[in-house]
Amino acid sequence: MCLRFFVGSSFLVCASLFVASSRTRAQDNYEIQVYSYDTVAPHRTMVELHSNFTIDGSKTTQDGILPTNHAEHETIEITHGFTDWFETGFYIFTYQRNGNGIQWVGDHIRPRVRVPKEWHWPIGLSLSNEIGYQRRKFSADTWTWEMRPIIDKQIGRWYLDFNPTFDRSLHGESVHQGFIFSPNVKISYDITKKITGGFEYYGSVGPATDFSPISEQQHQIFPTIDLNLSPKWEVNFGLGVGVTRSTDHLIAKMILGYRFNF
């Protein structure tokens, strides 16, 4: 895919938010992140804590799914680099809300491969495949598969990132829908060497071959800040606004990660 197409597609997806605004996918409230192309270095491990609090979300149990309003979602992600082009991540999802206590939601595993840097491609390109289980009271689909191509590019102080993601239910109510198209976009700018500001977009528009009506689609925009403290640390936080009735309306998120030799 050429750079012109990548840049144009990224801005087209973002622009579509302003001319249009399914039920929020289970994982989105647990791990809210646009993936970059790079992988964890060989023989190193990265541990990340994803902390997401739904300030304004669903307030009643719907189709057996617990409400998200004022729910705290904590996710532990452990990723190990095996080669300079292959890593595997493992997730532990949890849910906490007054009256429900702290609950285990499910686990996922995510192998990922990338184009090696020595190939000197003009863009970063990698492919993530994530499969896992989540309990029925947190998702109508208990087994799911996510296939996520990742395309990114650093242009001076600007960073452009596009994840044209496809999700599929393996067991649950959405099996008949096939692959769901869920594009993610990140556009950011290095304000200083330590601070990067930008916007992240998360969408879910329905089956890849037949998009859902706009009112049933999911669209969220997150103004974000990344702190570039050191190569060992990853810090990202933002406040997301949902712009359709099928999306949680306000979510605060933070990612704190640390890389070490293991």
KOLZAVEX-924649 format. One record per residue: x, y, z of N, C-alpha, C in turn. Coordinates in steps of 0.001 Angstrom, whole numbers, plus 500000, padded with zeros to 6 digits. Last residue first. Layout:
N
XYZXYZXYZ;...
// end
This chain:
262
514179490132529877513679488873530460513795487789529407;514513493562530505515139492340529986514574491130530688;511558495640530052512713495171530803513261493896530163;509280498374529882510044497341529173511258496942530025;506043499356530862507465499327531204508123498138530512;503195501582530644503946500403530276505415500522530633;500009502657531016501316502779531649502074501481531370;497359504456529734498213503286529520499558503570530162;494062505522530416495489505706530641496202504380530385;490963507281529768491857506127529641493296506521529943;487533507928530184488897508365530471489805507145530420;484702508408528156485611507442528762486971508104528981;481405508941527296482590509599527837483440508572528585;479425507373526039479559508785525685480839509442526195;479483504333524257479618504983525561480052506427525330;477342504180521406478693504261521945478657504857523345;474947504435520174475385503070520458476759503017521105;474610507052519495473858506556520646474272505147521049;477806508569518775476570507905518369475889507361519616;480164509582519734479308510491518965478103509789518346;482075509636522704481317508855521743480309509735521038;485221510768523577483819511174523423483175510296522363;487866510234525912487156509896524688485695510281524717;490900511426526877489483511480527238488674511309525963;494089509905527765493179510691526954491756510608527478;497558508921527812496260509121528456495406510030527596;500470506967528072499461507535527174498188507748527968;503743505953528271502683506629529007501751507301528002;506290503659528633505225504088527731504114504698528574;509846503315529145508500503623529603507561503983528451;512348502928528067511776501848528875510296502062529184;513162505232526794512826504067525964512176502928526748;511355507826528610512569507073528321512175505896527440;509150509573528228510033509730529380511374509036529180;507071510907526516508240510154526069509341510273527122;503669510727526817504877511219527479506040510319527115;500924511702524865501940510668525107503152511333525746;497537512523525051498899512967525322499767511730525526;494560512981523003495495512215523826496825512946524015;491111512945522295492317513781522390493284513105523374;489331510481520797490108510697522018491207511725521780;486177509622519589487363510450519377488019510724520728;484225506943518256484785507637519415486017508432519006;481470505262517059482511506228516702482945506964517965;479589502551515886480358503103517004481417504051516477;476236502338514488477687502274514426478318502860515678;473601502784514499474040501560515156475556501405515123;473205505051513017472811505104514429473279503880515208;473935504205510428474821505096511186474488505096512676;473409500695509823472944502087509819473802502939510750;476421498769508954475197498997509724474706500423509528;477697497652505770477778498482506964476406498657507629;478579494912504475477271495576504554477218496393505833;481016493694504606480367493705503291479031494430503286;481752493870507261482640494452506259481984494558504894;479221494824509614479824493821508722480590494458507581;480125497887511442479276496769511074479971495796510143;481842499822512337480790500245511405479896499110510938;483504501218514813482999499890514478481754500124513635;486439503129515743485140502939515124484783501477514979;488374505608517188488001504204517257486595504051516701;491136507820517004489758507526516590489538506015516643;493076510234518688492860508840518330491390508638518005;495272512975518362493907512478518404493909511011518001;497900514558520380497258514077519165495811513676519373;501217515364521495499773515538521560499131515052520273;503990514524523372503340514386522073501833514504522260;506894515437525062505426515499525044504914515435523614;509663515442524863509054514631525908507535514523525800;510407517158522884511005515826522854510326514885523848;507180518659522116508567518735522573509151517324522457;505194517857520339505230519239520817506623519572521341;504779515870517781505746516011518869505858517485519254;501495514826517082502554515799516776503460515937517993;499319512357515528499917513074516649501077513940516183;496655510313514913497425511407514319497994512221515470;495351507115514471496037508027515390496816509043514570;492476505028514093493414505999513516494067506811514632;490756502016513267491360502875514295492392503777513638;487815500324512105489026501112511845489463501939513056;486385497557511903486569498441513063487848499254512894;484073495475510439485146496429510156485219497469511265;483569492099511162483134493469511446484313494409511191;482887489088509436483891490054509870483280491449510022;479734487673510382481044487552509739482030488565510297;477263487581511529477653488833510881478982488727510142;476860485215512888476263485327511549476706486582510807;477986485732515406478662484825514481478172485026513056;476906487235517428477318487944516214478000487044515191;476379485709519700475249486224518930475649486857517600;478884483057519733478038484094520320477027484620519327;482056482469518695480959481846519440480145482945520107;483565484062517136483713482624516933482635481836517666;483245487150515523482783486306516619482965484841516232;485847489185514360484898488120514056484534487363515330;487077492272513033486731491437514180485736490361513752;489665494036511575488512493186511283488296492239512470;491048497346511219490845496112511972489578495371511542;493306499204510106492035498766509515491663497377510040;494962501501511672494713500080511946493358499695511345;497374503918511095496078503425510647496000501926510926;499063506886511908498912505463512205497496505025511846;501552509339511825500280508876511270500200507365511427;503136512074513302503035510613513294501631510228512834;505378514821512854504053514225512702504148512700512693;507901515802512785507271515729514098505893515057514054;508747513831510070509185514931510920508603514768512314;506653511402509996507046512430509034507448513672509825;506256508022510415506725509232511089507216510201510027;503607505795509934504656506594509300504971507806510167;501964502531509748502265503830510347503439504501509644;499609500061509932500370500842508964500686502188509604;498528496880510658499013498122511265499927498818510268;495721494656510740496880495211510030497248496563510652;494304492522512830494595493954512807495856494254511999;491714490492513672492831490571512729493091492052512461;490379488838516399490645490157515829491875490072514931;487858486715517497489138486794516774489246488188516175;486217485364520434486369486308519325487768486241518732;483722483991522431485006483745521787485109484621520551;481348485225523245482276484743524267483655484385523707;479409487936522693480241486973521983481347486511522923;478291489708524396477375488766523759478111487694522985;480053490293527406480034490352525950479052489316525415;479703489996530082480442491173529633480438491327528123;478416487660530523477787488842531100478550490130530780;480126485744529313478890486159528637478287487424529234;483657486444529376482450485885529969481195486527529376;485831485895526626485287486818527601483943486289528090;488781484696525004487491484413525656487124485563526585;490542485171521844490356484999523275488917484841523700;493093486390519690491985485478519917491802485287521411;494551488435517287494225488279518704492992487393518848;497172489274515276496007488400515357495739488092516826;498704491917513482498378491325514775497143490437514633;501247492904511398499947492245511441499789491549512778;502838495916510068502812494689510871501385494147510908;504895498380508774503794497465508475503914496227509354;505884501713508133505908500583509053504704499697508794;507130502715504892506137502762505960506370501589506899;509212502216503189508881503618503465507821503794504549;511515499661504342510261500044503708509925501496504059;513958498376505056513921499803504711512664500175503903;514639495944506004514069495973504658513921497399504140;515367496298508611516446496245507621515932496167506185;513014496073510062513508497409509752514585497393508681;510667493584508917511912493971509605512407495344509150;507236493766509352508282493866508340509564494327509041;505998491640512029506195492922511359507234492795510258;503483489857513903504687489884513065504784491244512392;502080488644516938502197489726515948503529489624515211;499615486991518989500882486977518242500900488088517196;497844487249521748498000488048520531499411487898519945;495128486105523763496520485958523355496684486595521979;493000487020526536493293486942525104494777486680524910;490464486394529020491867486461528620491976486361527101;488002487976531215488481486995530256489951487198529953;487075489165533635486276489229532409486695488143531424;486748489017537101487535488602535947486635488544534732;485729491781539107485425490531538422486397490282537273;485026493391542092486054493177541073485828491803540439;481544494512542502482857494079542947483849493970541803;478998495417542055479419494225541320480777493693541762;478607497662543537477534496678543520477909495395542813;480557499639541446479845499558542719478667498597542609;482778497697539454481709498697539518480984498522540845;485280496401537388484900496767538752483856497875538702;486901493880535545485786494845535606485484495123537067;489728492820533533488934492853534756487919493991534704;491710490668531479490719491737531562489952491649532883;494884490033530485493961489677531562493015490863531746;496693488949527600495857489935528289495035489295529400;499815488710525962498775488015526717498035489040527568;501635488701522835501083489362524007499986488522524648;504628488114521117503336487567521538502907488270522817;506500488968518122506208489078519547504883488374519844;508936489322515580507826488542516132507729488730517642;511229490505514617510018490683513812508806489940514371;513397489903516118513230491318515785512003491565514908;511816487522518388512803487881517367512619489370517081;510292487730520739511047486508520475512127486714519414;509110489767523296509701489740521971510566488509521775;506041489665525064507449489242524994507913489224523544;503758491374527085504212491087525719505694490754525734;500908491582528946502298491145529040502737490702527652;498540493652530322499051493130529061500535492812529236;495719493949532289497154493701532326497553493064530999;493185496301532686493708495219531866495219495135532017;490305497407534238491759497301534371492226496083533579;487680499520534187488227498366533480489745498415533593;485073500604536127486524500676535973487000499386535320;482007502214535433482769500966535568484248501231535329;480194504229535011481007504281536221481736502956536487;478408502165532822478458503468533483479178503373534827;478047499649531769479410500193531757479521501504532524;476089496806532941476264498196532510477715498648532590;476351493422531639476398494370532743476619495792532240;474133491824529479475447492451529591475411493493530704;471588490849529012472447490087529907473830490667530121;470487492850527480470700491539526871471680490706527697;471755495114529708471134494999528391471504493662527766;471424496746532729471813495492532102471042495325530804;471984500302532501471184499138532862471765497895532196;473585502292531523473232502344532942472383501167533408;476430502918529466475142502248529654474853502092531138;478194505928530459477963504782529588476594504179529832;480442508129531437479041508142531009478831507014530003;482925507259532272482264508338533006480780508382532685;484681504483532587483553504970531796482773505991532618;488115504251532640486941504516533470485844505127532615;490856502156532283489802502884531578488578503019532470;494136501329532116493127501753533082492101502634532375;496385498925531405495389499754530732494285500059531743;499686498369531900498427498443532629497520499419531888;502153496198530527501334497399530429500088497255531298;505391495070530170504175494930530965503429496258530914;507513493484527912506842494732528262505563494412529037;510708492002527607509296491866527954508739493239528313;513194490692525377512690491723526289511187491521526478;514093489045523414514530488751524782514162489874525759;513801491533520844514064490146521251514587490057522689;511456494257521487512763493735521064512972492304521550;508095494438520443509033494397521555510323493711521099;507532496186517298507313495093518236508342495180519358;505886498865515491507040498228516102506631497133517082;503499500095514630504068498990513859505131498200514604;501022500715517199502111501125516315502736499887515684;497509500571517672498796499892517705499790500547516744;495600502472519710495936502317518296497348501748518257;493565501401522390494916501694521897494976501518520389;492112500333525034491817501387524059493155501903523544;490942497673526454492225498054525860491937499049524738;488334497867527460489394497265528260490779497638527753;486493498749525725486504499405527021487621498873527919;486953497011523570487268498424523433487312499150524760;486058494415523985487458494711524254487732496204524287;483298494446523275483734494196524650485148494694524899;482003497126521311482656495833521408483296495685522780;478886498691521746480327498782521913480938497390522056;476526498193519210476850498028520592478362498029520711;476345499679516790476367498456517350476767498580518735;477762509860512839478221509523514157478022508020514381;478783511615510037478019510522510617478498510264512039;480348513706509452479152513578508643478297512419509123;482447513474511140481702514709511213480471514706510301;483732511096510627483114511278511930482178512477511950;485017511320508225483680510730508208482974510874509543;487527512255508831486541513214508348485141512645508400;488809509859509519488579510888510543487503511862510102;488848508572507046488162507962508164487844508995509235;490399510384505588489022510125505180488229509517506319;492868510284506827492102511511506951490652511303506536;493541507622506092493486508033507489492634509276507665;493547507688503302492570506855503998492421507293505442;495719509407502806494380509780502384493319508998503112;497829507884503855497516509199504422496091509603504059;497651505558502179497569505489503633497154506814504251;497987506564499606496726505927499944496544505883501457;500612507540499826499520508458499493498176507863499885;502096505220500358501939506212501418500781507148501108;500622502141499138501482503318499023501160504335500101;500849498805500000500000500000500000500877501234500000;
// end
